[in-house]
Amino acid sequence: MENDSEQARASNMEEDKAISPNNGKDFDVGSASDIEMAVNLDYYKEKREMATNILAKLDSEVKRMSFKKNGSECCIYTVPKPLRHVNWKAYDPLLISIGPLHRENTRLEAMEKEKLKFFKKLTERHGMDEKKIIDIVISIENQEERLRHCYSEKFKLIESRDFVEMILLDAVFIIQFLSESKDDKGPKNFEPRMTFDIREDLMLLENQLPLFIIQEIYDHVNPPSQDGTTIPFLDLAKCHFGKLKFSQGAETSPGVKGSRHFTDLLRNLMLNGAIQRSYSLNPTMLKYNAVMLRKAGVKFRVTEDKCLVNITFDKGVMKIPRLEVDHCFERLVRNIMALEQCCNPFEAYVCSYIKFMNLLIDSSEDVALLVRKGIILNWLGEDAAVTNLINHFCQNIDDNYTCFGVISQEVNAHYESRFNHMKATLKHVYFANIWRGTATVAAAILLILTLIQTIKSFL
C-alpha cells in the first residue's frame, strides 16, 4: 500500500511540472526590498524627466526676455481694470489708433485711410526712393521681437507682416503729423477739432509706439544735416507737446532724452526740474484742507516754478506752482498716473502730487481760496467742477507711498499748534483790514486807559 501511495505522489508531481509554465524550472521572484527599489527608481526617473522639462521651459521663457536695457523694455501697458472702471473714456482714443492695443476698434477705422495718405506723402518726398523705403521696412522687421516686448500684451494673433505694416504706417503718420503741426494751424487736411483730438490721442498710454522706432524711421526720412536745418525728432516732439503749460521752458534733460514713448515724455516734461525728495512707505498724510490751514495761519502763495510737483512749506508759507485745469487735463493726468502705477510704482511723483492736492482740496471753498491766490487757474467754470475732478483722481490708486510725507508732517504740526491758531484768529478777526485794525487798537487803548483810571480811583 505504501509503495502504491508513493508512486501516486510521484506521478502527481510529474504532472504538475508538465502543467507549470516554467516546465519544472525554478523561478526566483526576488525579495520585497528589490521590488520596492525598482519601483522607486522608475518613480525617480519620471520625476527627474518632469523637472528637466519644467527647467527647459523656464529657460526658454527667460531667453525670450533677452531684450533688456537697465530692466525690462516693457513700457506700454493696458490700463489696469480698477483705474479703467473709474473713467474708461480717459484711456480710449477718440479718433485714431496707434499701436496694437486698439487696432481692432472699428470706431477708429476711418483714420486708416489718412495713414495711407500720409504714407503716400512720405514716398513722394524729395530724396525718398524705393531703396530708402525698403531699408525702413527691413529695420522694423529686424526689431519686431524687441518691439513686441515693449507691450504688456503678447498679440500672438497678429502676424509678422501685419505687425510690421502697422508699425510703419503708425510711425509715418506720427512723423508727418508732428512735422505739419509746427505752427498753430496743424495739418491742412484736418479740421481744428480733429487736430485737437489726435493730439489728445497721442498722449494716451494704450495708444503708443516705442520712441526708438519712430526716431529711427525719422532719421531715415530726415537725415541729420551739417547746416543744422533738420530738426531732431525729440525737439519736434517737445515743440508739439511743449504747448502744454507745465512743459514750457523744459530743456532736453537726461530724463527727457530717456523717454520711452509720448506718455513717458509728457511725464518727464512735467517732472523736469523737480525737487529731489525722499519717497517713503506709509508716510504721514496731510490731515487738513486749505480753508482749515488758512484759519491756522498758513499763507498760500503761487510760484513761477514750471514744475508742478515743487511744493514747499517754510515758516507757515506754502508755495505751490500754478495749476491750469482745462478740459484735457483729466485725460493727460489719468494716463500719466496709470503709467506710474504700471511702470514707476516706487517713483510715482505725479500720483503723490495729485494725492497731496486731493487732501488739500476738500470742497469748492478750498478751490475758491486757491483760485484767489492764483494757484489754480480754472478753465472748467465752477469751482465744484475742479473739486470733483481732483477728488476722483485718486480712486483705486495705491496710498502707501508718497514723496510729500515730510511737508505733510510740518503742515500738520503747524495746524496743531495753539499759538498759531491764536495768532491767526487775532489777524483774521481783529486785523482783517485797516479799519477793523484801527478800531481794535482804539478799543485796546480805551480799555487800558479805563483800567488805569479805575486803579487810580482806588489809590
Backbone torsions as a table, in degrees:
resi	resn	phi	psi	omega
1	MET	NA	-46.3	-179.9
2	GLU	-60.3	-42.4	180.0
3	ASN	-63.2	-36.1	-179.8
4	ASP	-67.0	-40.7	-179.8
5	SER	-67.2	-38.5	178.3
6	GLU	-65.8	-40.4	178.2
7	GLN	-64.1	-37.4	178.8
8	ALA	-66.1	-40.9	179.0
9	ARG	-63.3	-42.7	179.7
10	ALA	-64.1	-37.2	179.9
11	SER	-66.3	-40.2	178.3
12	ASN	-64.3	-38.7	177.9
13	MET	-62.8	-40.2	178.9
14	GLU	-64.7	-38.3	179.2
15	GLU	-66.8	-39.6	178.5
16	ASP	-61.6	-40.7	179.2
17	LYS	-64.9	-36.9	-179.1
18	ALA	-68.1	-39.3	-179.7
19	ILE	-72.8	-31.2	-176.2
20	SER	-59.2	136.6	179.0
21	PRO	-67.5	-19.8	179.1
22	ASN	-89.3	5.9	178.2
23	ASN	53.6	39.8	175.0
24	GLY	85.7	-3.2	-179.9
25	LYS	-81.3	149.5	179.0
26	ASP	-75.3	142.0	179.5
27	PHE	-125.3	123.6	-177.5
28	ASP	-101.0	107.8	-178.1
29	VAL	-77.4	-9.0	179.0
30	GLY	83.1	166.7	-177.8
31	SER	-81.7	165.5	179.2
32	ALA	-64.0	-34.7	-179.3
33	SER	-66.9	-35.6	178.5
34	ASP	-65.9	-40.9	179.5
35	ILE	-64.3	-43.5	-179.7
36	GLU	-62.5	-39.0	179.3
37	MET	-64.5	-41.1	-179.6
38	ALA	-64.5	-42.0	179.3
39	VAL	-64.0	-44.2	179.3
40	ASN	-62.1	-37.3	-179.9
41	LEU	-64.7	-44.0	178.2
42	ASP	-64.1	-40.3	179.3
43	TYR	-63.4	-42.0	-179.7
44	TYR	-64.7	-42.2	179.4
45	LYS	-62.2	-40.6	179.9
46	GLU	-64.1	-45.0	179.5
47	LYS	-66.7	-37.7	179.1
48	ARG	-64.8	-40.9	178.9
49	GLU	-64.1	-40.9	178.1
50	MET	-63.3	-44.9	179.2
51	ALA	-62.4	-40.0	178.8
52	THR	-62.4	-41.3	179.0
53	ASN	-64.6	-41.3	178.9
54	ILE	-63.4	-45.4	179.8
55	LEU	-63.8	-38.4	178.3
56	ALA	-63.4	-40.9	179.1
57	LYS	-65.2	-44.8	179.0
58	LEU	-63.5	-39.2	178.5
59	ASP	-62.7	-40.1	178.7
60	SER	-64.1	-41.1	179.9
61	GLU	-68.3	-36.2	177.6
62	VAL	-64.7	-39.7	180.0
63	LYS	-65.6	-30.7	178.2
64	ARG	-68.1	-19.6	179.3
65	MET	-93.4	29.3	-173.8
66	SER	-74.1	-18.2	-178.5
67	PHE	-83.0	88.3	-177.8
68	LYS	-135.6	136.7	173.0
69	LYS	-138.7	107.8	-175.9
70	ASN	54.0	42.9	179.7
71	GLY	113.5	-179.5	-176.5
72	SER	-64.5	144.8	177.9
73	GLU	-86.4	-0.5	175.8
74	CYS	-65.0	120.1	-175.1
75	CYS	-143.5	-5.4	-179.9
76	ILE	-116.9	115.3	-167.6
77	TYR	-118.6	153.5	163.8
78	THR	-75.2	129.3	-177.8
79	VAL	-61.3	130.3	179.7
80	PRO	-54.7	143.7	-176.1
81	LYS	-57.7	-40.5	179.1
82	PRO	-58.9	-35.2	178.2
83	LEU	-76.1	-40.3	-178.5
84	ARG	-63.8	-36.2	-178.1
85	HIS	-64.8	-26.1	-179.5
86	VAL	-67.6	-45.3	178.3
87	ASN	-160.9	88.8	-176.1
88	TRP	-65.8	-26.0	-178.5
89	LYS	-65.0	-23.2	-178.3
90	ALA	-71.9	-15.0	-174.0
91	TYR	-113.9	-12.2	-178.1
92	ASP	-95.3	136.4	178.4
93	PRO	-65.4	146.8	-179.4
94	LEU	-87.9	-33.5	-168.5
95	LEU	-131.8	-37.0	-171.8
96	ILE	-135.7	141.7	176.1
97	SER	-98.6	129.0	175.3
98	ILE	-120.9	126.5	-178.2
99	GLY	82.3	-176.3	-170.8
100	PRO	-86.2	-16.1	-170.6
101	LEU	-66.4	-33.6	179.5
102	HIS	-117.5	23.4	-175.8
103	ARG	-63.2	-32.7	-176.0
104	GLU	-90.9	5.6	-179.2
105	ASN	-74.3	109.2	-176.4
106	THR	-65.5	-24.1	179.9
107	ARG	-65.6	-20.2	-176.4
108	LEU	-103.7	8.1	-173.9
109	GLU	-65.7	-28.4	-176.3
110	ALA	-59.2	-32.5	-177.4
111	MET	-76.5	-10.2	178.1
112	GLU	-64.4	-33.6	176.9
113	LYS	-67.4	-35.9	178.1
114	GLU	-66.1	-35.3	176.1
115	LYS	-61.6	-41.4	178.4
116	LEU	-65.1	-37.8	177.3
117	LYS	-63.7	-41.1	178.7
118	PHE	-66.9	-37.0	177.1
119	PHE	-64.5	-39.1	177.4
120	LYS	-62.1	-41.1	176.2
121	LYS	-58.5	-40.3	-179.5
122	LEU	-63.5	-45.2	-177.7
123	THR	-67.6	-22.5	-179.3
124	GLU	-91.8	-0.1	178.6
125	ARG	-63.9	151.5	176.1
126	HIS	-66.6	129.2	179.4
127	GLY	93.5	-11.1	177.5
128	MET	-88.2	128.0	177.6
129	ASP	-132.8	179.6	-176.7
130	GLU	-61.5	-38.1	-178.4
131	LYS	-62.1	-42.5	179.9
132	LYS	-64.1	-41.9	178.8
133	ILE	-62.7	-43.6	179.0
134	ILE	-62.6	-40.7	178.6
135	ASP	-61.2	-38.8	178.7
136	ILE	-64.1	-45.4	-179.6
137	VAL	-62.5	-43.8	179.3
138	ILE	-62.1	-39.2	179.2
139	SER	-60.9	-41.8	178.6
140	ILE	-66.9	-43.7	179.8
141	GLU	-58.7	-41.7	-178.0
142	ASN	-66.8	-22.5	-177.2
143	GLN	-112.7	16.6	-176.7
144	GLU	-58.5	-46.2	-177.3
145	GLU	-63.7	-41.5	177.6
146	ARG	-62.8	-41.2	178.9
147	LEU	-62.9	-42.4	179.5
148	ARG	-63.5	-33.9	-179.9
149	HIS	-71.1	-12.9	178.7
150	CYS	-76.3	-12.9	-177.7
151	TYR	-105.8	143.6	179.3
152	SER	-71.2	-26.1	175.9
153	GLU	-88.8	156.3	-174.7
154	LYS	-91.4	-32.9	178.0
155	PHE	54.5	47.7	-178.7
156	LYS	-66.2	-24.2	-177.9
157	LEU	-79.7	-14.4	177.7
158	ILE	-84.3	114.4	-178.7
159	GLU	-68.6	158.9	-175.3
160	SER	-56.2	-45.6	-177.8
161	ARG	-62.0	-44.4	-180.0
162	ASP	-66.1	-37.6	-179.3
163	PHE	-64.9	-45.9	-179.5
164	VAL	-63.6	-42.4	179.2
165	GLU	-62.7	-41.5	179.0
166	MET	-60.9	-47.8	180.0
167	ILE	-60.7	-43.0	-179.1
168	LEU	-61.2	-51.9	-177.0
169	LEU	-65.6	-41.0	-179.1
170	ASP	-67.2	-42.5	-179.5
171	ALA	-66.1	-42.1	178.5
172	VAL	-63.6	-41.2	178.0
173	PHE	-59.5	-46.9	-178.5
174	ILE	-61.0	-44.8	-178.7
175	ILE	-61.8	-46.9	-179.5
176	GLN	-66.2	-41.8	-178.5
177	PHE	-63.2	-45.8	179.7
178	LEU	-66.9	-38.2	-179.9
179	SER	-63.6	-36.1	-179.0
180	GLU	-88.2	-1.2	-178.2
181	SER	-107.8	19.0	-178.6
182	LYS	-66.9	-28.2	173.3
183	ASP	-101.0	177.7	-176.1
184	ASP	-74.6	-14.8	-177.1
185	LYS	-75.0	-35.2	-178.7
186	GLY	81.2	-176.8	-180.0
187	PRO	-57.6	141.1	-174.9
188	LYS	-67.4	-32.1	-174.0
189	ASN	-86.0	5.3	176.9
190	PHE	-116.7	140.7	173.0
191	GLU	-71.0	155.6	-179.2
192	PRO	-53.1	-39.9	-179.5
193	ARG	-65.6	-39.3	178.0
194	MET	-64.3	-42.5	178.6
195	THR	-60.1	-42.3	178.7
196	PHE	-62.2	-45.0	-179.2
197	ASP	-64.6	-39.1	178.5
198	ILE	-65.0	-41.9	178.0
199	ARG	-59.1	-41.3	177.4
200	GLU	-66.5	-41.4	-179.4
201	ASP	-62.0	-31.7	-179.6
202	LEU	-72.7	-9.8	178.2
203	MET	-87.4	-19.9	-167.6
204	LEU	-71.8	139.1	-176.9
205	LEU	-60.8	-39.7	-176.9
206	GLU	-81.2	-3.1	-172.2
207	ASN	-118.4	52.6	-170.8
208	GLN	-127.0	154.0	164.5
209	LEU	-114.8	147.7	174.4
210	PRO	-59.9	135.1	-176.9
211	LEU	-63.4	-28.8	-175.0
212	PHE	-63.3	-34.9	-178.7
213	ILE	-76.7	-36.3	175.7
214	ILE	-64.5	-42.6	178.5
215	GLN	-59.4	-42.7	-178.6
216	GLU	-65.8	-43.9	178.5
217	ILE	-66.6	-40.4	178.5
218	TYR	-60.2	-40.3	179.5
219	ASP	-68.0	-30.6	174.5
220	HIS	-67.5	-41.2	-176.7
221	VAL	-78.2	-38.7	-178.4
222	ASN	-123.9	74.9	-178.6
223	PRO	-60.3	141.9	179.8
224	PRO	-54.3	136.2	-178.9
225	SER	-107.0	151.5	-179.2
226	GLN	-70.6	-28.9	-179.4
227	ASP	-82.5	-2.3	176.1
228	GLY	76.1	16.1	-179.2
229	THR	-77.5	-23.8	179.0
230	THR	-77.5	125.7	179.5
231	ILE	-81.7	124.0	175.1
232	PRO	-57.7	144.9	-174.2
233	PHE	-59.4	-40.9	-178.5
234	LEU	-62.9	-37.5	177.1
235	ASP	-66.8	-36.8	177.4
236	LEU	-63.7	-43.6	179.3
237	ALA	-66.0	-41.2	178.6
238	LYS	-63.4	-38.1	178.3
239	CYS	-63.0	-39.1	-179.0
240	HIS	-69.0	-50.6	-177.4
241	PHE	-84.6	-13.5	-179.7
242	GLY	-68.7	-8.3	177.2
243	LYS	-70.2	-17.0	174.5
244	LEU	-72.0	138.0	-170.5
245	LYS	-59.8	-39.3	-174.5
246	PHE	-69.6	-17.6	-176.0
247	SER	-103.2	2.3	-178.8
248	GLN	-67.3	136.6	178.9
249	GLY	81.1	4.5	-179.4
250	ALA	-71.6	132.7	177.2
251	GLU	-91.6	169.6	179.5
252	THR	-81.8	75.8	179.9
253	SER	-76.4	165.5	178.3
254	PRO	-54.6	-37.2	179.3
255	GLY	-64.7	-40.7	179.1
256	VAL	-67.9	-41.2	179.4
257	LYS	-63.6	-30.9	-178.2
258	GLY	-86.7	12.0	-178.5
259	SER	-62.4	139.3	-175.3
260	ARG	-97.2	-23.0	174.9
261	HIS	-162.6	-178.6	-172.3
262	PHE	-66.7	-37.4	177.7
263	THR	-62.9	-41.1	177.3
264	ASP	-66.7	-38.1	177.2
265	LEU	-61.0	-44.7	179.2
266	LEU	-62.2	-40.2	177.2
267	ARG	-63.3	-43.9	-179.5
268	ASN	-66.4	-35.3	174.9
269	LEU	-65.6	-39.9	179.6
270	MET	-64.8	-34.8	-176.7
271	LEU	-95.3	1.8	-179.0
272	ASN	-61.9	123.5	-178.3
273	GLY	82.1	15.8	-178.0
274	ALA	-67.9	143.5	175.1
275	ILE	-67.0	134.2	178.6
276	GLN	-71.7	123.2	-179.1
277	ARG	-128.4	156.7	176.1
278	SER	-83.0	133.8	-178.5
279	TYR	-103.1	118.4	-169.2
280	SER	-126.1	158.5	178.8
281	LEU	-90.0	135.6	179.5
282	ASN	48.3	57.3	-178.5
283	PRO	-80.3	175.5	173.1
284	THR	-69.6	133.6	-179.8
285	MET	-104.5	151.9	177.6
286	LEU	-65.2	130.2	-175.3
287	LYS	-99.8	-17.2	-168.3
288	TYR	-127.6	143.1	-179.1
289	ASN	-83.7	179.0	-173.0
290	ALA	-63.4	-43.7	-179.0
291	VAL	-63.4	-43.0	178.7
292	MET	-63.4	-41.5	-179.1
293	LEU	-66.4	-37.7	178.2
294	ARG	-62.2	-38.3	178.7
295	LYS	-66.7	-20.4	177.2
296	ALA	-95.3	9.1	174.4
297	GLY	95.3	4.8	177.8
298	VAL	-72.6	131.2	177.5
299	LYS	-100.6	137.0	178.6
300	PHE	-108.0	129.5	179.2
301	ARG	-135.0	141.9	177.1
302	VAL	-87.5	143.4	177.3
303	THR	-113.4	160.7	178.2
304	GLU	-87.8	4.8	178.5
305	ASP	-61.1	130.3	-178.9
306	LYS	-79.0	-17.2	-177.8
307	CYS	-86.1	114.7	-174.3
308	LEU	-58.4	-34.0	-171.6
309	VAL	-83.0	-1.0	-176.8
310	ASN	-83.1	64.0	175.7
311	ILE	-87.2	134.0	178.9
312	THR	-129.2	158.2	176.4
313	PHE	-141.7	122.4	-177.8
314	ASP	-151.5	126.4	176.7
315	LYS	52.6	44.1	175.9
316	GLY	80.5	6.0	-179.6
317	VAL	-114.1	121.9	175.9
318	MET	-102.4	119.2	179.3
319	LYS	-104.8	126.6	-175.5
320	ILE	-130.9	130.3	175.4
321	PRO	-63.1	153.0	-177.6
322	ARG	-65.8	135.1	179.1
323	LEU	-115.5	116.4	177.6
324	GLU	-95.9	121.4	-178.4
325	VAL	-110.6	110.1	177.5
326	ASP	-124.0	-166.8	-172.0
327	HIS	-78.7	-13.9	176.2
328	CYS	-100.9	-1.1	-176.5
329	PHE	-63.1	-40.9	-175.7
330	GLU	-63.8	-47.5	-178.4
331	ARG	-61.7	-42.7	-179.4
332	LEU	-61.1	-52.6	-175.1
333	VAL	-67.4	-41.6	-179.7
334	ARG	-61.4	-38.8	-179.5
335	ASN	-72.3	-35.5	175.8
336	ILE	-68.4	-39.4	176.8
337	MET	-65.1	-38.9	177.4
338	ALA	-64.0	-40.3	176.7
339	LEU	-60.4	-44.4	-179.8
340	GLU	-64.5	-39.7	179.6
341	GLN	-65.0	-33.3	-178.6
342	CYS	-85.8	-37.9	-167.2
343	CYS	-117.1	-28.4	-176.8
344	ASN	-130.5	54.0	-174.1
345	PRO	-64.3	-24.0	-179.3
346	PHE	-101.1	4.7	174.8
347	GLU	-137.1	41.6	-175.6
348	ALA	-83.8	70.8	-174.0
349	TYR	-69.8	-36.5	178.1
350	VAL	-69.0	-40.9	174.8
351	CYS	-59.5	-42.1	179.2
352	SER	-62.7	-41.8	178.6
353	TYR	-61.9	-46.5	-179.2
354	ILE	-64.5	-39.0	176.8
355	LYS	-60.6	-43.7	-179.3
356	PHE	-63.3	-45.8	179.3
357	MET	-66.2	-32.7	177.7
358	ASN	-63.9	-38.9	178.6
359	LEU	-75.9	-30.5	179.4
360	LEU	-73.7	-32.3	-178.0
361	ILE	-106.4	111.1	-179.4
362	ASP	-114.1	-18.6	-178.7
363	SER	-154.8	174.7	179.6
364	SER	-65.3	-24.5	176.9
365	GLU	-65.1	-36.3	177.3
366	ASP	-65.8	-42.3	177.7
367	VAL	-63.0	-44.3	-179.9
368	ALA	-58.8	-40.6	177.9
369	LEU	-62.4	-46.7	-178.8
370	LEU	-69.8	-30.3	174.8
371	VAL	-66.5	-44.1	178.9
372	ARG	-61.1	-33.5	-179.4
373	LYS	-83.1	-1.7	178.7
374	GLY	80.4	7.6	-177.7
375	ILE	-78.5	-37.5	177.4
376	ILE	-112.4	129.4	172.9
377	LEU	-106.2	107.5	-169.9
378	ASN	-96.5	111.1	176.6
379	TRP	-101.9	5.1	-179.2
380	LEU	-89.3	-14.0	-179.4
381	GLY	106.6	-97.7	-176.2
382	GLU	-75.1	146.7	177.4
383	ASP	-63.9	-32.1	180.0
384	ALA	-62.6	-30.2	179.2
385	ALA	-66.1	-39.9	177.4
386	VAL	-67.6	-42.6	178.5
387	THR	-57.7	-48.7	-179.4
388	ASN	-61.8	-40.9	-179.6
389	LEU	-64.2	-51.3	-177.7
390	ILE	-63.4	-41.5	-176.5
391	ASN	-69.7	-19.7	-179.6
392	HIS	-96.8	-8.4	-179.5
393	PHE	-61.6	-37.8	-169.8
394	CYS	-91.1	7.6	176.4
395	GLN	-63.3	128.6	179.5
396	ASN	64.1	22.0	173.2
397	ILE	-100.4	134.0	-178.9
398	ASP	-61.5	130.1	-177.7
399	ASP	-100.6	6.2	-172.3
400	ASN	-77.5	-20.3	-175.9
401	TYR	-123.2	142.6	172.8
402	THR	-161.6	157.7	177.5
403	CYS	-107.1	10.3	179.4
404	PHE	-110.0	24.2	-179.6
405	GLY	-65.3	-40.9	-177.9
406	VAL	-67.3	-46.8	178.6
407	ILE	-60.4	-44.6	-179.4
408	SER	-59.7	-41.0	179.7
409	GLN	-63.7	-42.3	-180.0
410	GLU	-67.2	-41.6	-179.9
411	VAL	-67.1	-42.5	177.7
412	ASN	-60.0	-42.9	180.0
413	ALA	-64.1	-38.1	178.5
414	HIS	-62.7	-45.0	-178.4
415	TYR	-65.6	-37.4	-174.3
416	GLU	-81.6	2.2	176.1
417	SER	-84.4	122.7	179.7
418	ARG	-64.3	-36.0	-180.0
419	PHE	-59.8	-42.4	179.7
420	ASN	-64.7	-36.8	177.6
421	HIS	-65.8	-44.6	179.7
422	MET	-62.6	-43.9	-179.5
423	LYS	-64.6	-41.3	179.7
424	ALA	-66.5	-40.7	178.4
425	THR	-62.4	-43.6	178.5
426	LEU	-59.2	-40.4	-177.9
427	LYS	-73.2	-49.0	-173.2
428	HIS	-76.3	-30.2	-176.4
429	VAL	-92.3	-46.8	-172.9
430	TYR	-100.2	-16.4	179.7
431	PHE	-131.7	39.8	-178.3
432	ALA	-67.1	-32.3	175.9
433	ASN	-147.2	176.7	-173.8
434	ILE	-66.1	-34.3	-178.6
435	TRP	-71.2	-44.3	178.4
436	ARG	-66.6	-37.4	178.5
437	GLY	-64.9	-41.7	178.4
438	THR	-63.6	-42.8	179.2
439	ALA	-64.2	-37.5	179.0
440	THR	-65.0	-44.7	179.4
441	VAL	-63.7	-43.4	-179.9
442	ALA	-62.1	-41.9	179.1
443	ALA	-65.2	-37.8	178.5
444	ALA	-65.7	-42.1	178.9
445	ILE	-64.0	-44.1	179.2
446	LEU	-61.6	-39.6	179.2
447	LEU	-64.9	-41.9	179.2
448	ILE	-64.7	-45.2	179.7
449	LEU	-62.3	-41.2	177.9
450	THR	-62.2	-41.0	178.7
451	LEU	-63.9	-40.4	179.6
452	ILE	-65.7	-42.6	-179.5
453	GLN	-63.1	-39.6	-179.7
454	THR	-64.9	-43.6	180.0
455	ILE	-63.1	-42.4	-179.3
456	LYS	-63.3	-34.5	-178.7
457	SER	-66.2	-23.7	178.2
458	PHE	-88.6	-10.3	-178.6
459	LEU	-87.9	NA	NA
